[in-house]
Amino acid sequence: MREEIMEILTELRPDVEFENEKKLIDDGILDSFDIVSLVGELNDAFDVSINVQDLLPENFNCVDAMVELIENLQEEE
């Protein structure tokens, strides 16, 4: 799962070294357009539905947070 998220992020923003970033949202590395694209890609790739209430900076600040979010969403379904 982590590798697939990394691929999605790298396609979205090839200029960012996602492995080392811990504050993608807080530091403004990903903007709102990036998040919209990212959410769509994650929904499709992992067959989940990321809702508005899930759109919190802490869920998207780093790859580990995204993995945790998707795992939690998959458990709920």
C-alpha positions in Angstrom: 0.0 0.0 0.0 2.8 2.4 0.9 4.5 1.9 -2.4 1.3 2.5 -4.3 0.7 5.8 -2.4 4.2 6.9 -3.1 3.7 6.2 -6.8 0.5 8.3 -6.8 2.2 11.1 -5.0 5.2 11.1 -7.2 3.0 11.2 -10.3 1.1 14.1 -8.8 4.1 16.1 -7.7 7.4 14.7 -9.1 9.3 17.7 -7.7 8.7 16.6 -4.0 10.6 14.0 -2.0 7.7 12.6 -0.2 9.6 10.0 1.8 11.2 12.7 4.0 8.3 15.1 4.3 6.2 15.1 7.5 4.2 18.3 7.0 2.9 18.2 3.4 -0.1 20.3 4.3 1.2 22.4 7.1 4.2 23.5 5.1 2.1 24.2 2.0 3.8 21.6 -0.2 0.5 20.2 -1.3 -2.2 22.7 -2.1 -6.0 22.2 -2.3 -5.8 21.2 -6.0 -3.2 18.5 -5.2 -5.4 17.2 -2.4 -8.5 17.0 -4.7 -6.5 15.0 -7.2 -4.9 12.9 -4.5 -8.2 12.0 -2.9 -9.6 10.9 -6.2 -6.6 8.7 -7.0 -6.6 7.2 -3.5 -10.3 6.5 -3.7 -9.9 4.7 -7.0 -6.7 2.8 -6.1 -7.8 1.5 -2.8 -11.6 1.3 -3.3 -12.4 3.6 -0.4 -14.4 6.8 0.0 -12.5 9.6 1.6 -15.2 12.0 3.0 -15.1 15.7 3.8 -14.6 14.9 7.5 -11.5 12.9 6.6 -9.9 16.0 4.8 -7.8 17.0 7.8 -4.2 18.1 7.6 -3.1 15.3 9.9 -4.5 12.7 7.5 -2.3 14.0 4.6 0.8 15.5 6.2 2.9 12.4 5.5 2.7 9.1 3.7 2.3 7.2 7.0 -0.8 9.2 7.8 -2.3 8.4 4.4 -1.6 4.7 4.9 -3.3 4.9 8.3 -6.3 6.7 6.9 -6.8 4.2 4.1 -6.4 1.2 6.4 -9.0 2.7 8.8 -11.4 3.3 5.9 -10.9 -0.2 4.6 -11.7 -1.6 8.0 -15.0 0.4 8.2 -16.3 -1.1 5.0 
